[in-house]
Amino acid sequence: MQAALRLEGELFLLAVQYLTRLPVPRNLPSSDDLMVRAVKYHPMVGLLVGAIGALVLLSCAQVLPWTVAVILSLSTTVLITAGFHEAGLADAAEGLAVGRNRTEVLRVMDGRKPGTYGALALGLVIALKLAVLADLSPALAAAVLVTGHVVGRMAYIHVTWSTVHARSEGLQKVVPKVTLDGYRVALSTTLVVMAAAMFVAGPMAVISGFVGAIVLAQIFRAYVAARIGGYTGDCLGGVMQLGELGLYLGVALWV
């Protein structure tokens, strides 16, 4: 029992190490198998990142203008993750906008510096997040911020489960990047966080946000799959960002 709990703790820390720049022990065991098993804790890492962002939001709102508090909160979540998913969105947007065929799209996505289209896409997404959160009450904005980070990560987990990787070959095309057990744990975490958010935002607002997240993330997933035959790591970053934004917009529409 103790060994099992220790393993689960190490898997969570591996997820934290992969998705953020938060300090973790340096001697963590690591392998491809453990990284796959750690995916189930990605929404929990989103909960951690969102909670830190919400804490900054509510703390800064006590002494600074509300819009400034929102900007500092969003900046904090970007710093914690080193813009991991934001960079993926920018690269994916650049490749999809510039590439004329599958080969060109993938080549541009592999580039290290996003161009005009990537910068515009990322800027618009961040601006929309800012506009929506700044229009909400502090308590509601904090709840939405936390939930968005959880749901956004669940969105890309679903993509890895249901969609092939664009660069995989042979039988690897049908192998999901998350186990069945991992998918269930990730989904359970997401549903628990959504249920908790309902006490602040109300059931219909959270449901509306969840629908918004599904719509935006799935439209992006379908478009990417149509262009390149699957997903890439950059595309997962785009799915996460659009899933998070979709939740914010869905809540705003209801509220």
ChimeraX attribute file (.defattr): number of C-alpha atoms within 10 A of each C-alpha:
attribute: neighborCount
match mode: 1-to-1
recipient: residues
	/A:1	6
	/A:2	7
	/A:3	8
	/A:4	9
	/A:5	10
	/A:6	11
	/A:7	14
	/A:8	15
	/A:9	14
	/A:10	19
	/A:11	23
	/A:12	21
	/A:13	20
	/A:14	24
	/A:15	23
	/A:16	23
	/A:17	18
	/A:18	17
	/A:19	19
	/A:20	21
	/A:21	13
	/A:22	14
	/A:23	9
	/A:24	13
	/A:25	10
	/A:26	7
	/A:27	6
	/A:28	11
	/A:29	12
	/A:30	11
	/A:31	8
	/A:32	8
	/A:33	8
	/A:34	15
	/A:35	18
	/A:36	16
	/A:37	22
	/A:38	23
	/A:39	26
	/A:40	27
	/A:41	25
	/A:42	27
	/A:43	28
	/A:44	23
	/A:45	23
	/A:46	27
	/A:47	23
	/A:48	17
	/A:49	24
	/A:50	25
	/A:51	19
	/A:52	18
	/A:53	25
	/A:54	26
	/A:55	14
	/A:56	20
	/A:57	27
	/A:58	18
	/A:59	13
	/A:60	18
	/A:61	18
	/A:62	10
	/A:63	10
	/A:64	12
	/A:65	10
	/A:66	20
	/A:67	17
	/A:68	16
	/A:69	22
	/A:70	28
	/A:71	18
	/A:72	17
	/A:73	26
	/A:74	21
	/A:75	15
	/A:76	19
	/A:77	23
	/A:78	17
	/A:79	14
	/A:80	16
	/A:81	19
	/A:82	15
	/A:83	16
	/A:84	17
	/A:85	23
	/A:86	24
	/A:87	20
	/A:88	25
	/A:89	29
	/A:90	26
	/A:91	32
	/A:92	30
	/A:93	28
	/A:94	24
	/A:95	28
	/A:96	23
	/A:97	14
	/A:98	16
	/A:99	17
	/A:100	11
	/A:101	12
	/A:102	16
	/A:103	12
	/A:104	15
	/A:105	22
	/A:106	21
	/A:107	11
	/A:108	21
	/A:109	26
	/A:110	15
	/A:111	12
	/A:112	9
	/A:113	14
	/A:114	21
	/A:115	16
	/A:116	13
	/A:117	18
	/A:118	25
	/A:119	18
	/A:120	15
	/A:121	19
	/A:122	20
	/A:123	14
	/A:124	12
	/A:125	17
	/A:126	17
	/A:127	12
	/A:128	15
	/A:129	22
	/A:130	19
	/A:131	16
	/A:132	19
	/A:133	23
	/A:134	17
	/A:135	13
	/A:136	17
	/A:137	11
	/A:138	18
	/A:139	14
	/A:140	19
	/A:141	23
	/A:142	27
	/A:143	23
	/A:144	30
	/A:145	29
	/A:146	24
	/A:147	29
	/A:148	31
	/A:149	29
	/A:150	30
	/A:151	32
	/A:152	31
	/A:153	28
	/A:154	28
	/A:155	27
	/A:156	26
	/A:157	26
	/A:158	20
	/A:159	24
	/A:160	22
	/A:161	17
	/A:162	15
	/A:163	20
	/A:164	21
	/A:165	22
	/A:166	18
	/A:167	13
	/A:168	14
	/A:169	10
	/A:170	7
	/A:171	7
	/A:172	12
	/A:173	14
	/A:174	14
	/A:175	16
	/A:176	19
	/A:177	22
	/A:178	22
	/A:179	17
	/A:180	13
	/A:181	11
	/A:182	19
	/A:183	22
	/A:184	13
	/A:185	18
	/A:186	24
	/A:187	20
	/A:188	14
	/A:189	21
	/A:190	25
	/A:191	15
	/A:192	10
	/A:193	20
	/A:194	24
	/A:195	17
	/A:196	16
	/A:197	20
	/A:198	17
	/A:199	12
	/A:200	16
	/A:201	21
	/A:202	15
	/A:203	15
	/A:204	14
	/A:205	22
	/A:206	27
	/A:207	19
	/A:208	21
	/A:209	29
	/A:210	24
	/A:211	18
	/A:212	24
	/A:213	28
	/A:214	22
	/A:215	17
	/A:216	21
	/A:217	27
	/A:218	19
	/A:219	13
	/A:220	18
	/A:221	22
	/A:222	15
	/A:223	14
	/A:224	22
	/A:225	18
	/A:226	12
	/A:227	19
	/A:228	19
	/A:229	16
	/A:230	22
	/A:231	26
	/A:232	23
	/A:233	18
	/A:234	22
	/A:235	27
	/A:236	26
	/A:237	24
	/A:238	28
	/A:239	34
	/A:240	29
	/A:241	29
	/A:242	27
	/A:243	32
	/A:244	32
	/A:245	28
	/A:246	26
	/A:247	32
	/A:248	30
	/A:249	24
	/A:250	23
	/A:251	27
	/A:252	19
	/A:253	13
	/A:254	12
	/A:255	13
